[in-house]
Structure formats: structure tokens, C-alpha cells
Amino acid sequence: MGSERFVVVEFSGAGTQAVGFVEGFRLGRGSKAPVWFAGREELGLEGFLTKLREAFKVEVHAVMPDELADGLKAALADAPMVDLEITDTKEVKSAALPFKFKCFSRDEADDVRAIIQKEHPEGVTLDDYEEEEKVDPGAEGVELYSPVHAYIFEGKGTFRGEIAGVIVMAHKLAEDDFITASKIQLNTL
């Protein structure tokens, strides 16, 4: 993923206008730089008021390369008809993606392991990983939706590292029905 510097940009204004302006600006520059919006990528941002303002679409957060954010500030200054402003910018030092999983067959467990344990993007590590297999031969033949299962594979862990790589892992985890990921936590200290 490289060592590109990313920032969280806080916009004051309508969410749809922020998305449209950022995407238009990025595409107008011919940039292929990634931009992730908090509501779309399940980015966890601290504070009740932050969540409340985002819910009412008066504040939007996006993660993007810092040079794109600098260009956006200048573009917004030249666009008086756009009711949008950048109210804060914080550097993203790292990101964390906690997840858990639970499945009931060895085939599903192999699929989960393949997603979690295979090669991760550069700058991303798997931390606090725990897994447990439970086999109950006495439960063989029990109905599919019974609370008793012959095989259970469950566990948890956290992917940590550079934001771009953590978002790649969030997309991979979302492809499996047996893995539940939390919101991506951003370290902006």
C-alpha cells in the first residue's frame, strides 16, 4: 500500500454535496487517489456529537491523501456557491479493524481461515487473534437450526496498520457471511 500520508477531513455541510464536490474535484484533476467516506466505509469516529451531526448530514468525514485535502481547501475557497467548508483535518496515524467469526462446518471454517490468515496488504498485521474449534459428536444429525451443533469454529482478532490496507481487509471480511467486523477505528493522535 505504500507510505502515503492520509488525513481525516471534516466537512461542514450536506453529505451529498460533500461527496459530489470531492468526487468531482478528484476526477477533474485526473486523480485516482482513494477517498473513503465515513458512512460508506464504516469508519468509527469518536464522540456522540460527531455521530449525531453525521446522522443529520451537517457534518461529513472523509479519509484521503493529504495532498488531495490541500487541493480541496483551495478549490472550496474558489467556489462561493458551494455551501461546504472544511472545518478540521487530522492525520491518520493508523487504523484498527476488530472482527469476530462463528461458523458451523469445517468447510466454512476453512473459508474463514483463508480470508483471515492469508497474506495481508503491506503495513497491516493481524493482532490479538484467537480461534477455537468445538466438536460435539453427540450432536451429529441434529437439525440445521438447532442450538446444538456438532462443529463450531469461532474466534476474534484485529487487523491494524495503514488505513488503505485495513480498508482492503474490511472489504475482504465483508465477503464472508460468518465474519462480523466492527467499524474501522482511526488513530489520529
C-alpha positions as CSV (number, residue, x, y, z in Angstrom):
1,M,0.0,0.0,0.0
2,G,3.0,2.3,0.4
3,S,3.6,5.0,2.9
4,E,1.2,7.7,1.5
5,R,0.0,10.1,4.2
6,F,-3.7,10.1,4.8
7,V,-5.9,12.6,6.7
8,V,-9.4,12.7,8.0
9,V,-11.2,15.7,6.6
10,E,-14.2,17.0,8.4
11,F,-16.7,18.9,6.2
12,S,-19.5,21.1,7.5
13,G,-22.4,20.9,5.1
14,A,-24.7,18.5,3.3
15,G,-23.3,15.0,2.9
16,T,-24.3,14.6,-0.7
17,Q,-22.8,17.9,-1.6
18,A,-19.5,16.9,0.1
19,V,-19.4,13.5,-1.7
20,G,-20.2,15.2,-5.1
21,F,-17.7,18.0,-4.7
22,V,-14.9,15.7,-3.5
23,E,-15.5,13.2,-6.3
24,G,-15.8,16.0,-8.9
25,F,-12.6,17.6,-7.7
26,R,-10.7,14.3,-7.7
27,L,-11.9,13.2,-11.1
28,G,-11.4,16.7,-12.5
29,R,-7.8,16.5,-11.5
30,G,-7.5,13.1,-13.1
31,S,-6.6,11.7,-9.7
32,K,-7.0,8.0,-8.9
33,A,-6.3,8.7,-5.2
34,P,-8.6,6.8,-2.9
35,V,-11.3,8.6,-0.9
36,W,-13.3,6.9,1.8
37,F,-16.4,8.5,3.4
38,A,-17.2,7.6,7.0
39,G,-20.8,6.4,6.3
40,R,-19.8,4.2,3.3
41,E,-16.8,2.5,4.8
42,E,-18.0,2.1,8.4
43,L,-15.3,4.3,9.9
44,G,-15.7,4.7,13.6
45,L,-15.2,8.3,14.7
46,E,-15.1,9.3,18.4
47,G,-17.9,11.2,20.2
48,F,-21.6,11.2,20.4
49,L,-21.9,14.7,18.9
50,T,-19.9,13.7,15.9
51,K,-22.2,10.8,15.2
52,L,-25.3,13.0,15.8
53,R,-24.1,15.6,13.3
54,E,-23.3,13.0,10.7
55,A,-26.8,11.5,11.2
56,F,-28.3,14.8,10.4
57,K,-26.0,15.4,7.4
58,V,-24.5,18.6,8.8
59,E,-21.0,17.1,9.2
60,V,-19.2,14.6,6.9
61,H,-15.9,12.8,7.4
62,A,-13.7,11.5,4.6
63,V,-10.3,9.9,4.6
64,M,-8.0,10.9,1.7
65,P,-4.4,11.6,0.8
66,D,-3.2,14.9,2.4
67,E,-2.2,16.5,-0.9
68,L,-5.8,16.0,-2.2
69,A,-7.1,17.6,1.0
70,D,-4.9,20.6,0.5
71,G,-6.2,21.0,-3.1
72,L,-9.8,20.7,-1.8
73,K,-9.3,23.6,0.6
74,A,-8.1,25.9,-2.2
75,A,-11.0,24.7,-4.5
76,L,-13.6,25.4,-1.9
77,A,-12.2,28.9,-1.3
78,D,-12.8,29.5,-5.1
79,A,-16.4,28.1,-5.1
80,P,-18.6,30.6,-3.2
81,M,-21.8,28.9,-4.5
82,V,-20.9,25.7,-2.7
83,D,-22.3,25.6,0.9
84,L,-19.5,23.4,2.2
85,E,-16.4,24.0,4.2
86,I,-13.5,22.0,5.7
87,T,-13.7,22.5,9.5
88,D,-10.9,20.2,10.6
89,T,-8.1,18.0,9.2
90,K,-6.3,15.3,11.2
91,E,-3.5,13.0,10.1
92,V,-4.4,9.3,10.3
93,K,-1.5,7.5,12.1
94,S,-3.1,4.1,11.9
95,A,-6.3,2.1,11.8
96,A,-7.7,-0.9,13.5
97,L,-10.5,-3.3,12.4
98,P,-11.8,-5.6,15.2
99,F,-13.7,-8.7,13.9
100,K,-15.2,-11.9,15.2
101,F,-16.4,-15.0,13.5
102,K,-18.5,-18.1,14.1
103,C,-19.4,-21.0,11.8
104,F,-20.7,-24.5,11.9
105,S,-18.9,-26.6,9.4
106,R,-15.3,-27.4,8.6
107,D,-15.7,-26.1,5.0
108,E,-16.9,-22.8,6.3
109,A,-14.0,-22.7,8.8
110,D,-11.5,-23.3,6.0
111,D,-13.0,-20.4,4.1
112,V,-12.8,-18.1,7.2
113,R,-9.2,-19.1,7.8
114,A,-8.3,-18.5,4.2
115,I,-9.6,-14.9,4.4
116,I,-8.1,-14.1,7.8
117,Q,-4.8,-15.8,7.7
118,K,-3.6,-15.5,4.1
119,E,-1.3,-12.7,3.1
120,H,-2.3,-9.3,4.2
121,P,-1.7,-5.9,2.5
122,E,1.6,-4.3,3.2
123,G,1.6,-2.4,6.5
124,V,-1.2,-4.5,8.0
125,T,-0.8,-7.0,10.8
126,L,-3.2,-9.5,12.5
127,D,-3.2,-8.9,16.3
128,D,-5.0,-10.5,19.2
129,Y,-6.1,-13.4,17.1
130,E,-7.9,-16.2,18.9
131,E,-9.7,-19.2,17.4
132,E,-11.4,-22.2,19.0
133,E,-12.8,-25.4,17.5
134,K,-15.5,-27.3,19.3
135,V,-16.5,-30.8,18.3
136,D,-19.6,-32.5,19.8
137,P,-20.0,-36.0,18.2
138,G,-23.2,-36.4,20.2
139,A,-24.8,-33.6,18.2
140,E,-24.4,-35.3,14.8
141,G,-27.6,-35.4,12.8
142,V,-29.3,-32.6,14.8
143,E,-31.4,-30.2,12.7
144,L,-29.7,-27.2,11.0
145,Y,-31.3,-24.5,13.1
146,S,-30.9,-26.3,16.4
147,P,-28.9,-24.5,19.2
148,V,-26.7,-27.6,19.3
149,H,-24.1,-28.1,16.6
150,A,-21.6,-31.0,16.0
151,Y,-18.9,-28.5,15.0
152,I,-18.3,-24.8,15.9
153,F,-15.4,-22.7,14.8
154,E,-15.3,-19.2,16.4
155,G,-12.8,-16.5,17.3
156,K,-11.8,-12.9,17.0
157,G,-8.9,-10.7,16.1
158,T,-7.9,-7.2,15.0
159,F,-6.3,-6.0,11.8
160,R,-4.0,-3.0,12.5
161,G,-1.9,-0.8,10.3
162,E,-2.1,1.7,7.4
163,I,-5.6,2.9,6.6
164,A,-5.6,1.8,3.0
165,G,-4.6,-1.8,3.8
166,V,-7.1,-2.0,6.7
167,I,-9.9,-0.9,4.3
168,V,-8.8,-3.6,1.9
169,M,-9.2,-6.2,4.7
170,A,-12.6,-4.7,5.7
171,H,-13.8,-5.4,2.1
172,K,-12.4,-9.0,2.2
173,L,-14.1,-9.7,5.6
174,A,-17.4,-8.4,4.3
175,E,-17.4,-11.1,1.6
176,D,-17.9,-13.8,4.2
177,D,-21.2,-14.2,5.9
178,F,-19.6,-15.8,9.0
179,I,-17.3,-12.9,9.8
180,T,-18.6,-9.8,11.5
181,A,-16.3,-6.7,11.5
182,S,-16.7,-3.7,13.7
183,K,-16.3,-0.2,12.5
184,I,-12.7,0.8,11.5
185,Q,-11.2,2.8,14.3
186,L,-8.9,5.6,13.3
187,N,-5.9,6.7,15.4
188,T,-5.5,10.4,14.7
189,L,-3.4,11.3,17.7
